């Protein structure tokens, strides 16, 4: 029972409607089987390939003009953040000097790592060296085994005391294991030293193998069912029951009810899927196959207009023509050709090369889908979607397909209109004559898939994109972090304080630490920000939970029956004594999260400046982080972002609404060198441009969610005829708004199919809910176009009142309440009451929010 919902890193956080290139450095999910004592945060891999989502034309402007305008200024002195006070007073609020320090914390170049004896990663004493990980793993296995045996023996206790502690001990077991696994998952994905990565991989695999053995342990299952049915003198609390039912559902999803031979087959298939899934993800993260290279036969002609230096930088091709050139699939050069090459033949060659079907990769995907279908059959389900959705808000594949179909019916005409606009641009480009909107597109040259990005660029130019001044100078990394701190202060009374790091506390000197401070409770958690580029670092954005909140003062360690000094040979573990906080009983371990992005680097005289997409990404990822900070429940298994996959994106997508509000931007968007505020007309023009082709982007997202559902709706009886490429081609033929090239293999780049199998709809689903929550609670910001509004007392009062509602009715519960009930409480009224039931009608209501 110990494993599965492992999704530690929430990747690529931001709803992927604005494309990045094939994403793909998403780490292998920690999901080792179906169920989960270690119910870990939803892992959301980074945005899918541009093969299916149109490039967001605003992303192309990297503000070179701004970079050029940043003249050589005198380098500032190296910045060392001030030491924090010994104890943060509960009522402390950020002062101007605090805010200046916070901004400098990210905008001034980092100094070398502090020297001296290592205090351990995250200040964990055992983590001073990668060689300590085997001992820590051994210790963790011994302690976890003792807790397992204690739980199994609980029904034998005649007093009933041990049975009453089963839920607590299951949650503690989850925390003991996840404390190491979550840390290892982060380290193996971001640490620059090979030895740390190698040892983390080994520890991760050993502990996950141990958990797989527990997945079908009937002793654990029977102890849990006995606990739920027992008439305890002190009944299980609502939170305990939610934790217990989560464990129970996960046990059942792991085939605990099956007879021995079928359980053995379940374990065999689960283990195989781990290996196949890692292979699939490694392929997806690598982007398109880099061989064979794409050959442009007459590059001087086909790439005319892209510049002789660009053409000459390409390797010479094998063809006899002198100007034959090679392009590597998925490379920067390939991107530039699809966006800027005037000749359609060149774009077609590159597009087809990028999307080429690799038989080995297709076979891996087909095997993964087939084994999931067989596993569903072993569990007595019709398909994998039924297995995956049983504990999600949507509940059934039929509900998901109904939701997606209603969106598709609504968005298809608007997406077709976007295509028609691009088609007219193509006709104008080819003929030199403007094409009237009244002329039917049936009489115009067709728009092909390889035309989309090129004419999207032209559309941006037609909307005066080239004449807009850049906005990145108004968004230095430090400025945006300062803005987030100010926003959270106004919403929740929570702020960020820069904190120095000790020797060995972080994995690279560019990593910054933020202490998260509540105005009433004091320190409530820590965020490590690994935001800047470095060689070998994955380019994707992610939120990792390293440690969840949990109440620790009522842990009954003596009851684990371990002998005195049992761990002397292994050293200390990762357990915490916890801290006391005002207004809460007991002591709690504080959450630790890590945010990773790829935002360039801060240099002397020039901070790392963020594009609009980067700003949205940072707001999105911080939505996950603040959920972890506020959702500090008594139980690890429902803390913060450990909740249903189709609920976990709600807080982060909601943050994207805040960043587009002029009154919120007025809190922080100032020029990094002059402190000039961001002009309202400028941001409005950028936002208008950002929304062009929005219907087309949403349509592609709907198609991707449908493809995910179709793949995971395969029945075991259909396996002999399953062909992932044909399913993809047929879907494009049925729903597409562009003539679909057939026989390609883009689906092998859709990394979400592993960690998000049958739940990719969650992006759209939570987008619908976030829009409704925004209009319900923060409607006053929608009608406030002045950046100065954020300085008014009335605005502050409304923001705080709305923030407290969101915090109290939704964020603070983590996964400890039914998400439908939480959403219903926030919406309120009869509509909220109907939504809180979580039935088919509730699904339709959410779908109507998206359409509105």
C-alpha positions in Angstrom: 0.0 0.0 0.0 2.8 2.1 0.1 3.2 3.6 -3.0 1.7 5.0 -5.6 0.3 8.2 -6.0 3.7 9.4 -6.1 4.0 12.5 -7.9 6.5 14.6 -6.1 7.4 17.3 -8.6 4.6 19.3 -10.1 6.1 20.0 -13.4 5.5 22.5 -16.0 3.1 23.9 -13.8 1.5 26.5 -15.9 -1.5 25.4 -17.9 0.1 24.6 -21.2 -1.9 26.8 -23.5 1.1 28.8 -24.4 3.5 26.5 -25.9 7.1 25.7 -25.1 9.2 23.5 -27.2 8.9 19.7 -26.7 9.3 19.6 -23.1 10.7 17.0 -21.9 13.0 17.0 -19.2 10.3 16.1 -16.8 11.7 13.7 -14.2 10.5 10.2 -14.0 7.5 10.2 -11.8 7.9 8.7 -8.4 4.8 6.7 -9.0 5.8 3.1 -8.4 2.5 1.4 -8.5 -1.2 2.3 -8.2 -1.8 2.9 -4.6 -0.1 5.1 -2.1 0.9 5.3 1.4 3.1 7.8 -0.1 0.4 9.9 -1.7 2.6 12.4 -3.2 1.9 15.6 -5.1 0.6 15.4 -8.6 3.4 15.3 -11.0 2.7 17.5 -14.0 5.3 17.3 -16.7 6.2 20.3 -18.7 4.3 21.6 -21.7 3.9 19.2 -24.6 5.4 19.4 -28.0 4.9 22.2 -30.4 3.8 19.5 -32.9 0.3 19.8 -31.5 0.2 23.2 -29.9 0.7 26.4 -31.8 3.8 28.4 -30.8 2.9 31.4 -28.8 4.2 34.2 -30.9 4.9 36.6 -28.0 7.4 34.1 -26.6 9.7 34.8 -29.5 10.6 38.3 -28.2 13.5 37.8 -25.8 13.8 41.6 -25.5 17.1 41.9 -27.2 16.4 45.6 -27.5 16.2 45.7 -23.7 19.4 43.8 -23.4 21.1 46.2 -25.7 19.7 49.2 -23.7 21.2 47.8 -20.6 24.5 49.6 -20.8 27.5 48.7 -18.9 26.8 49.9 -15.5 29.2 49.7 -12.5 29.0 46.2 -11.0 27.2 46.2 -7.7 28.9 44.7 -4.7 28.3 41.0 -4.1 25.1 40.6 -2.2 24.9 38.6 1.0 21.4 38.5 2.5 21.0 39.6 6.1 20.9 37.0 8.8 17.3 36.4 10.0 16.4 37.2 13.6 16.7 34.4 16.0 12.9 34.1 16.2 10.5 35.7 13.8 7.8 37.6 15.8 4.3 36.4 15.0 3.2 39.9 14.0 6.2 40.9 12.0 5.4 42.5 8.6 7.9 43.2 5.8 9.6 46.5 6.1 11.0 48.6 3.2 14.4 47.2 4.0 13.0 43.7 4.0 11.5 44.3 0.5 14.8 45.8 -0.8 16.7 42.8 0.5 14.2 40.4 -1.2 14.6 42.1 -4.5 18.4 42.1 -4.3 18.3 38.5 -3.2 17.4 37.5 -6.8 18.7 40.5 -8.8 22.3 40.7 -7.7 24.7 38.0 -8.9 25.2 35.1 -6.5 28.4 34.7 -4.5 30.3 31.4 -4.2 28.9 28.8 -1.8 29.7 29.4 1.8 32.7 27.4 3.0 33.1 25.3 6.1 31.7 22.1 7.3 28.6 21.0 5.5 25.4 21.3 7.5 23.6 19.0 5.0 21.2 19.5 2.2 18.1 21.3 3.5 20.0 21.4 6.9 19.4 17.7 7.2 22.5 16.4 9.2 22.6 13.0 7.4 22.8 14.7 3.9 26.4 16.0 4.1 27.7 13.6 1.5 26.2 11.4 -1.2 28.0 8.4 0.5 25.6 8.9 3.4 22.5 8.0 1.3 23.0 4.1 1.5 23.1 4.3 5.3 20.1 6.6 5.4 18.2 4.2 3.1 19.0 1.2 5.4 17.8 3.2 8.4 14.6 4.2 6.7 13.8 0.6 5.7 14.4 -0.7 9.2 12.2 2.0 10.7 9.5 1.6 8.1 9.4 -2.2 8.5 8.9 -1.7 12.3 5.9 0.6 11.6 4.5 -1.9 9.1 4.6 -4.7 11.6 3.0 -2.5 14.2 0.1 -1.7 12.0 -0.4 -5.4 11.0 -0.4 -6.3 14.7 -2.9 -3.6 15.7 -6.1 -5.7 15.5 -4.5 -8.0 18.1 -4.4 -5.3 20.8 -7.3 -6.0 23.2 -7.5 -2.4 24.3 -8.2 -1.0 20.9 -5.5 1.6 21.3 -3.3 0.4 18.5 -6.3 0.1 16.2 -7.1 3.7 16.9 -3.6 4.7 15.9 -3.6 2.8 12.5 -4.4 5.9 10.4 -1.8 8.0 12.2 0.8 5.3 11.8 0.0 4.7 8.1 0.5 8.4 7.6 3.7 8.4 9.6 4.9 5.4 7.5 4.2 7.5 4.4 6.2 10.4 5.8 9.2 8.3 6.8 9.4 6.9 3.3 8.5 10.0 1.4 11.0 12.1 3.4 13.8 10.2 1.6 12.1 9.5 -1.7 11.0 13.1 -2.3 14.4 14.4 -1.5 16.0 11.9 -3.8 13.7 12.7 -6.6 14.6 16.3 -6.4 18.4 15.6 -6.2 18.5 13.2 -9.1 16.8 15.8 -11.3 18.6 19.0 -10.3 21.9 18.2 -8.6 24.9 19.0 -10.7 27.2 16.4 -9.2 27.1 12.9 -10.7 27.7 11.1 -7.4 24.7 12.7 -5.7 22.5 11.8 -8.7 23.8 8.2 -8.8 23.3 7.6 -5.1 19.9 9.3 -5.1 18.8 7.0 -8.0 19.8 3.9 -6.0 18.1 5.1 -2.8 15.0 5.9 -4.7 14.8 2.6 -6.4 15.4 0.6 -3.2 12.7 2.4 -1.3 10.2 2.2 -4.2 10.9 -1.5 -4.5 10.1 -1.9 -0.8 6.9 -0.1 -1.2 5.8 -2.3 -4.1 6.1 -5.2 -1.8 3.6 -3.5 0.6 1.1 -2.6 -2.1 -0.6 -6.0 -1.8 0.0 -6.7 1.9 -3.3 -7.9 3.2 -2.2 -7.4 6.8 -2.0 -3.7 6.3 -5.3 -3.7 4.4 -7.1 -5.7 7.0 -5.8 -3.5 9.8 -7.1 -0.4 8.0 -10.6 -1.9 7.3 -10.8 -3.0 10.9 -9.9 0.6 12.0 -12.6 2.1 9.8 -15.4 -0.2 11.0 -14.4 -0.3 14.7 -16.7 1.7 17.1 -13.9 3.8 18.6 -14.7 5.6 21.9 -13.2 8.7 20.1 -14.4 8.4 16.5 -12.1 9.1 13.6 -12.1 12.8 12.7 -13.1 14.1 9.3 -9.5 14.5 8.4 -8.6 11.0 9.7 -11.5 9.5 7.7 -10.4 11.3 4.6 -6.9 9.9 5.0 -8.2 6.4 5.8 -10.5 6.3 2.7 -7.7 7.5 0.5 -5.5 4.6 1.7 -8.4 2.2 1.3 -9.2 3.3 -2.3 -5.5 3.0 -3.2 -5.2 -0.5 -1.7 -8.2 -1.5 -3.8 -6.7 0.0 -6.9 -3.7 -2.1 -6.3 -5.6 -5.3 -6.4 -5.7 -6.1 -2.7 -9.0 -8.0 -3.2 -7.6 -10.3 -5.9 -6.7 -14.0 -5.4 -3.0 -14.8 -5.2 -2.2 -15.6 -8.9 -3.9 -12.4 -10.1 -2.2 -10.4 -7.4 1.1 -11.8 -8.6 0.2 -10.8 -12.2 -0.7 -7.3 -10.9 2.7 -6.9 -9.3 4.4 -8.2 -12.4 2.6 -5.8 -14.7 3.1 -2.9 -12.2 6.9 -3.5 -12.1 7.0 -3.8 -15.9 5.1 -0.5 -16.3 7.6 1.3 -14.1 10.4 0.2 -16.5 8.4 0.9 -19.6 7.2 4.3 -18.3 10.8 5.4 -17.5 11.8 4.4 -21.0 8.9 6.3 -22.5 9.7 9.4 -20.4 13.4 9.3 -21.3 12.4 9.3 -25.0 9.8 12.1 -24.5 12.3 14.2 -22.6 14.9 13.8 -25.3 12.6 15.5 -27.9 12.4 14.2 -31.5 14.8 11.5 -32.5 17.9 13.4 -33.7 18.7 10.9 -36.4 18.2 10.8 -39.3 18.9 14.5 -39.7 16.6 16.6 -41.9 18.2 17.5 -45.2 17.3 20.8 -46.9 18.3 20.1 -50.5 18.6 23.6 -51.8 19.1 25.7 -48.7 20.2 28.9 -50.4 16.7 29.0 -52.1 14.5 27.3 -49.5 16.0 29.3 -46.6 16.3 32.6 -48.5 15.7 35.5 -46.2 17.0 33.8 -43.1 20.5 35.2 -43.6 23.7 33.7 -45.1 25.2 33.3 -41.6 22.3 31.2 -40.5 22.5 29.0 -43.6 26.3 28.6 -43.4 26.1 27.6 -39.8 24.2 24.5 -40.8 26.3 21.3 -41.6 26.6 20.5 -45.2 24.3 17.8 -46.5 25.0 14.6 -48.4 23.3 15.7 -51.6 25.5 16.7 -54.6 24.1 20.2 -54.6 26.5 22.5 -52.8 23.8 24.3 -50.8 22.4 21.1 -49.3 22.3 21.5 -45.5 21.4 19.4 -42.5 19.1 20.4 -39.6 18.8 18.4 -36.4 15.2 17.6 -35.5 14.0 19.6 -32.5 17.0 22.0 -32.6 16.9 25.7 -32.3 17.6 25.9 -36.0 14.6 23.7 -36.7 12.4 26.0 -34.7 13.7 29.1 -36.5 12.9 27.5 -39.9 9.3 26.5 -38.9 8.7 30.1 -37.8 10.6 32.2 -40.3 11.4 30.3 -43.5 9.4 31.9 -46.3 9.3 28.7 -48.5 6.7 26.2 -47.4 8.8 23.3 -48.7 11.5 24.1 -46.1 8.9 24.3 -43.3 7.3 21.0 -44.4 10.7 19.2 -44.5 11.5 20.3 -40.9 8.0 19.7 -39.6 7.9 16.2 -41.0 11.4 15.5 -39.6 10.4 16.8 -36.2 7.3 14.6 -36.1 8.8 11.5 -37.7 7.6 8.2 -36.3 10.4 6.3 -34.7 9.3 2.6 -34.6 11.1 1.9 -31.3 9.5 4.8 -29.6 6.1 4.0 -30.9 6.5 0.4 -29.8 7.3 1.6 -26.2 4.2 3.8 -26.1 2.0 1.0 -27.5 3.4 -1.4 -24.9 2.7 1.0 -22.1 -0.9 1.5 -23.2 -1.3 -2.3 -23.7 0.0 -3.2 -20.3 -2.2 -0.6 -18.6 -5.2 -2.0 -20.4 -4.2 -5.5 -19.3 -3.7 -4.3 -15.7 -7.2 -2.7 -15.8 -8.5 -6.1 -16.8 -6.7 -7.8 -13.9 -8.5 -5.3 -11.6 -11.8 -6.1 -13.1 -12.1 -2.8 -14.9 -13.0 -2.1 -18.6 -10.0 0.1 -19.2 -7.3 2.1 -17.5 -9.3 5.3 -17.4 -11.8 3.6 -15.0 -8.9 2.7 -12.7 -7.3 6.2 -12.8 -10.5 8.2 -12.3 -12.1 6.4 -9.5 -10.7 8.8 -6.9 -10.7 12.0 -9.1 -13.3 14.7 -9.1 -14.5 13.6 -12.5 -15.0 10.0 -11.3 -15.7 8.3 -14.6 -14.4 8.3 -18.2 -17.9 9.1 -19.4 -17.9 12.3 -17.3 -14.5 13.3 -18.7 -15.5 12.7 -22.3 -18.8 14.6 -21.8 -16.9 17.5 -20.4 -14.3 17.5 -23.3 -17.0 17.0 -26.0 -19.0 20.0 -24.7 -15.8 22.1 -24.8 -14.9 20.8 -28.3 -18.4 21.6 -29.7 -18.1 25.1 -28.3 -14.5 25.9 -29.3 -14.4 24.3 -32.7 -16.0 27.2 -34.6 -13.7 29.8 -32.9 -10.7 27.6 -33.6 -11.7 27.3 -37.3 -12.1 31.1 -37.4 -8.5 31.4 -36.1 -7.3 29.1 -38.9 -9.3 31.1 -41.4 -7.5 34.3 -40.3 -4.1 32.5 -40.8 -5.3 31.1 -44.2 -6.1 34.6 -45.4 -2.7 35.8 -44.3 -1.2 33.0 -46.4 -3.3 33.9 -49.4 -2.2 37.6 -49.0 1.4 36.5 -48.7 1.3 34.4 -51.8 -0.7 36.8 -54.0 0.3 40.2 -52.6 -3.3 41.2 -52.5 -5.4 41.6 -49.2 -8.1 39.0 -48.8 -11.4 40.2 -47.7 -13.0 38.3 -44.7 -16.1 37.9 -46.9 -14.2 35.6 -49.3 -14.8 31.9 -48.5 -11.7 30.1 -47.4 -12.7 27.2 -49.6 -11.4 29.2 -52.5 -8.1 30.0 -50.8 -4.9 27.9 -50.7 -5.1 25.4 -47.8 -3.2 26.1 -44.5 -1.1 23.1 -43.6 0.3 22.1 -40.2 3.8 23.4 -41.1 2.3 26.8 -42.0 0.8 27.4 -38.6 3.8 28.9 -36.7 5.0 30.9 -39.7 1.7 32.7 -40.2 1.2 33.1 -36.5 4.3 35.2 -36.6 2.9 37.2 -39.4 -0.4 37.7 -37.5 1.6 39.0 -34.6 3.3 41.5 -36.9 0.0 42.6 -38.3 -1.1 43.4 -34.8 1.8 45.8 -34.4 3.7 43.4 -32.2 7.0 44.6 -33.7 6.3 48.2 -32.7 5.6 47.4 -29.0 8.4 48.2 -26.6 9.6 45.2 -24.6 8.1 44.6 -21.2 10.9 42.4 -19.7 12.8 45.4 -18.2 9.8 45.8 -15.9 10.0 42.2 -14.7 13.4 41.4 -13.1 13.3 38.2 -11.2 13.6 40.0 -7.9 10.9 42.4 -8.8 8.4 39.6 -9.6 9.3 37.8 -6.3 8.7 41.1 -4.4 5.4 41.4 -6.2 4.4 37.8 -5.2 5.3 38.6 -1.6 3.2 41.8 -1.6 0.3 40.0 -3.2 0.4 37.2 -0.6 0.6 39.7 2.2 -2.6 41.4 0.9 -4.4 38.1 0.3 -3.3 36.0 3.3 -1.0 38.0 5.6 1.9 35.9 4.3 5.3 37.3 3.1 8.7 36.2 1.9 11.9 36.9 3.8 15.3 36.3 2.2 17.5 34.0 4.2 21.2 33.1 3.9 22.2 29.5 3.3 24.7 27.4 5.3 27.5 25.4 3.8 26.1 22.4 2.0 22.5 23.5 2.4 21.8 23.9 -1.3 23.1 22.1 -4.4 24.3 25.1 -6.4 25.4 28.7 -5.3 22.6 30.2 -7.4 19.9 28.6 -5.3 18.1 31.1 -3.1 16.2 30.4 0.1 13.0 32.2 1.1 11.5 31.9 4.6 7.7 32.1 4.4 6.3 34.1 7.3 2.7 34.4 8.4 1.8 37.6 10.2 0.1 35.6 13.0 2.0 32.3 13.2 5.5 33.3 12.3 7.7 31.0 10.1 5.4 28.5 8.3 7.7 27.0 5.7 10.7 27.3 3.4 11.0 27.7 -0.4 14.2 27.0 -2.2 14.3 28.9 -5.5 16.5 27.3 -8.2 15.5 29.8 -10.8 18.5 30.5 -12.9 20.1 28.7 -15.9 23.1 26.5 -15.7 24.7 23.9 -17.8 23.0 20.5 -17.5 20.0 21.8 -15.7 16.5 20.7 -17.0 15.0 23.7 -18.8 11.5 23.1 -17.5 9.6 24.7 -14.6 8.7 22.5 -11.6 7.4 22.5 -8.0 8.9 19.8 -5.8 7.7 18.9 -2.4 10.7 17.9 -0.3 8.8 17.7 3.0 5.1 18.0 3.8 3.6 19.5 6.9 2.6 17.0 9.6 1.8 17.1 13.3 4.7 15.3 15.0 4.3 15.8 18.8 1.8 12.9 19.0 4.0 10.4 17.3 4.3 7.3 19.5 7.8 6.2 18.7 8.1 3.8 21.6 5.2 1.8 20.2 7.3 1.0 17.2 9.2 -1.4 19.5 12.6 -0.7 18.1 15.4 -1.4 20.6 17.4 1.4 22.2 20.2 2.5 20.0 18.9 0.6 17.0 20.1 3.3 14.6 23.6 3.8 16.0 25.2 2.2 13.0 23.2 4.3 10.5 23.2 7.7 12.0 20.2 10.1 12.3 17.2 10.1 10.0 15.2 13.0 8.6 12.7 13.2 11.5 11.9 16.6 12.9 10.9 17.7 16.4 8.6 20.2 14.9 7.7 23.8 15.9 4.9 25.3 17.9 2.8 27.9 16.1 0.3 30.4 17.5 -3.2 29.2 17.2 -2.4 25.6 16.7 -2.1 22.7 19.1 1.0 20.6 19.1 4.2 20.8 17.1 4.4 20.5 13.3 7.2 19.9 10.9 7.3 22.7 8.4 6.9 22.2 4.7 9.9 22.5 2.4 9.4 23.0 -1.3 11.7 23.7 -4.3 10.8 25.7 -7.4 12.9 25.2 -10.5 12.9 27.3 -13.6 15.3 28.4 -16.4 15.3 32.2 -16.2 18.8 33.1 -17.5 21.3 34.5 -15.0 21.8 37.7 -13.0 25.0 39.5 -14.1 26.7 42.6 -12.8 24.5 45.6 -13.7 21.9 43.3 -15.2 19.4 41.1 -13.4 17.7 38.2 -15.1 14.7 39.8 -16.9 11.6 37.7 -17.5 9.4 37.5 -20.5 5.6 37.6 -19.9 5.5 33.8 -20.2 8.2 33.6 -17.6 6.2 35.8 -15.2 3.1 33.7 -15.7 5.2 30.6 -15.1 6.6 31.9 -11.8 3.1 33.0 -10.6 1.8 29.6 -11.5 4.6 27.6 -9.7 4.2 29.9 -6.7 0.5 29.0 -6.6 1.6 25.4 -5.9 4.1 26.6 -3.3 1.6 28.7 -1.4 -0.8 25.8 -1.4 1.9 23.7 0.3 2.5 26.5 2.8 -1.1 27.2 3.7 -2.3 23.5 3.5 -0.4 22.5 6.6 -2.7 19.7 7.8 -2.0 17.2 10.6 -1.5 14.5 8.1 1.3 14.2 5.6 -0.9 12.3 3.1 -3.4 15.2 2.6 -1.0 18.1 3.1 -0.8 20.9 0.6 -0.7 19.7 -3.0 -1.3 16.0 -2.1 -4.8 16.0 -3.5 -6.7 14.8 -6.5 -4.9 15.3 -9.9 -7.9 17.2 -11.3 -7.8 19.6 -8.3 -4.1 20.2 -7.8 -3.8 22.8 -10.6 -6.6 25.0 -9.3 -4.5 27.2 -7.0 -1.8 27.6 -9.6 -4.0 28.4 -12.5 -5.8 30.9 -10.3 -2.5 32.7 -9.9 -2.4 33.3 -13.6 -5.5 35.5 -13.3 -3.8 37.6 -10.7 -0.8 38.3 -12.9 -3.0 39.7 -15.6 -4.8 42.2 -13.3 -3.5 45.8 -13.7 -4.1 46.4 -10.0 -1.9 43.5 -9.1 0.8 44.5 -11.6 0.7 47.9 -10.0 2.1 46.3 -6.8 5.5 45.5 -8.4 5.9 46.0 -12.1 8.6 48.7 -12.3 11.6 49.1 -14.5 14.6 47.4 -13.0 17.0 50.4 -13.3 14.7 53.5 -13.2 11.8 52.2 -11.1 9.4 53.6 -13.7 6.0 51.8 -13.3 4.9 49.7 -16.2 2.6 51.8 -18.5 -1.0 50.5 -18.5 -1.4 50.9 -22.3 1.8 48.8 -22.9 0.7 45.9 -20.7 -2.8 46.0 -22.2 -1.4 45.9 -25.7 0.8 42.8 -24.8 -2.2 41.1 -23.2 -4.3 41.7 -26.3 -1.6 40.2 -28.4 -1.2 37.3 -26.0 -4.9 36.4 -26.4 -4.8 36.1 -30.2 -5.3 32.6 -31.5 -6.5 31.6 -28.0 -9.4 29.6 -29.3 -7.0 27.6 -31.5 -4.7 26.9 -28.6 -7.6 25.8 -26.4 -8.9 23.5 -29.2 -5.5 21.8 -29.4 -5.5 21.3 -25.7 -9.0 19.7 -25.9 -7.7 17.3 -28.6 -4.7 16.3 -26.5 -7.0 15.6 -23.5 -9.2 13.5 -25.8 -6.2 11.6 -27.2 -5.2 10.8 -23.6 -8.7 9.5 -22.9 -8.8 7.4 -26.1 -5.5 5.8 -25.4 -6.6 4.9 -21.9 -10.0 3.7 -23.0 -8.6 0.6 -24.7 -10.2 -2.6 -23.5 -8.1 -5.7 -23.0 -10.0 -7.4 -25.8 -8.9 -4.7 -28.2 -5.1 -5.0 -27.6 -4.4 -7.0 -30.7 -5.6 -4.2 -33.0 -4.3 -1.2 -31.0 -2.2 1.2 -33.0 -1.4 4.5 -31.2 -0.6 6.3 -34.5 -3.9 5.3 -36.1 -5.8 6.6 -33.0 -3.9 9.9 -33.2 -4.5 10.2 -37.0 -8.2 9.4 -36.7 -8.7 11.9 -33.9 -7.0 14.7 -36.0 -9.2 13.7 -39.0 -12.4 13.9 -36.9 -11.7 17.0 -34.8 -8.8 18.8 -36.4 -9.0 22.2 -38.0 -5.9 21.6 -40.2 -5.4 18.9 -42.8 -3.6 16.3 -40.7 -0.4 14.7 -42.0 -0.8 11.0 -41.4 1.7 8.4 -40.2 3.7 10.6 -38.0 4.8 9.9 -34.4 4.2 13.0 -32.3 2.4 11.0 -29.7 5.7 9.7 -28.4 6.7 13.2 -27.4 3.5 13.5 -25.2 5.2 12.9 -21.9 2.1 13.5 -19.9 0.8 10.1 -21.0 2.8 8.5 -18.3 2.5 10.7 -15.2 -0.9 12.1 -16.3 -2.4 8.9 -17.8 -6.2 9.5 -18.3 -6.1 12.8 -16.4 -4.7 15.3 -18.8 -8.1 16.9 -18.9 -7.2 18.3 -15.5 -5.6 21.4 -17.0 -8.9 22.4 -18.7 -11.0 21.3 -15.8 -9.1 23.4 -13.3 -9.0 26.2 -15.7 -12.8 26.3 -15.7 -13.0 26.2 -11.9 -10.3 28.8 -11.5 -12.1 31.2 -13.8 -15.3 30.8 -11.7 -13.4 31.2 -8.4 -11.8 34.4 -9.8 -15.1 35.9 -10.9 -16.7 35.0 -7.6 -14.1 36.2 -5.2 -12.1 38.8 -7.1 -14.6 40.4 -9.4 -13.5 43.8 -8.0 -10.1 43.5 -9.7 -11.7 42.7 -13.1 -13.2 46.2 -13.2 -10.1 48.0 -11.9 -7.9 49.0 -14.7 -5.7 51.4 -12.8 -2.4 50.0 -11.4 -2.8 52.5 -8.6 -6.0 50.7 -7.3 -3.8 48.3 -5.3 -2.8 51.2 -3.1 -6.3 52.1 -2.0 -7.6 51.0 1.4 -10.9 49.8 -0.1 -9.0 47.5 -2.6 -6.8 46.1 0.2 -9.8 45.3 2.4 -11.6 43.5 -0.5 -8.5 41.5 -1.4 -7.9 40.4 2.2 -11.6 39.4 2.7 -11.5 37.4 -0.5 -8.2 35.9 0.3 -9.4 34.8 3.7 -12.3 33.0 2.0 -10.1 31.2 -0.4 -7.6 30.3 2.3 -10.2 29.2 4.9 -12.6 27.3 2.5 -10.1 25.7 0.1 -6.3 26.2 0.5 -5.9 25.3 4.2 -7.4 21.8 3.7 -4.9 20.5 1.2 -6.5 17.2 0.2 -8.2 16.7 3.5 -11.7 17.5 2.3 -13.8 16.5 -0.7 -12.6 18.9 -3.4 -16.2 19.3 -4.7 -17.3 20.5 -1.3 -14.4 22.9 -1.1 -15.2 24.4 -4.6 -18.9 24.5 -3.7 -18.1 26.4 -0.4 -16.1 29.0 -2.3 -18.8 29.5 -5.1 -21.7 29.6 -2.6 -25.4 29.9 -3.2 -27.5 27.4 -5.0 -24.9 26.9 -7.7 -22.3 26.1 -5.1 -24.7 23.7 -3.4 -25.2 21.9 -6.6 -21.5 21.7 -7.4 -20.7 20.4 -3.9 -22.5 17.2 -4.7 -19.9 16.2 -7.2 -22.2 14.3 -9.5 -22.8 14.4 -13.3 -24.7 17.6 -13.0 -21.7 19.2 -11.2 -19.5 18.2 -14.1 -21.9 19.9 -16.5 -21.9 23.0 -14.4 -18.1 23.1 -14.5 -18.2 22.6 -18.3 -20.6 25.6 -18.6 -18.1 27.8 -16.7 -15.4 27.0 -19.3 -17.8 27.8 -22.1 -18.9 31.1 -20.5 
